Amino acid sequence: MRKDLSRAFDDLKSAVISANFLILDLLAMKKLIKEGKVNIVKSEIARVISAAQSAEKGEA
């Protein structure tokens, strides 16, 4: 049960991250945000996620 819940939560996190990346791409396509800024934000999101995952593994 706990593994299923954990897997579902991981899937939800992935979906939210993907949606955020798509929104950033859409804003860049509409020229509301410069492409370079979008790439910076995406890399920062990836960095924070990586740090959080490393911390999660360290706690386990």
Buried (B, 14 or more C-beta within 10 A) or exposed (E): EEEEEEEEEEEEEEEEBEEEBEEBBEBBEEEEBEEEEBEEBBEEBEEEEEEEEEEEEEEE
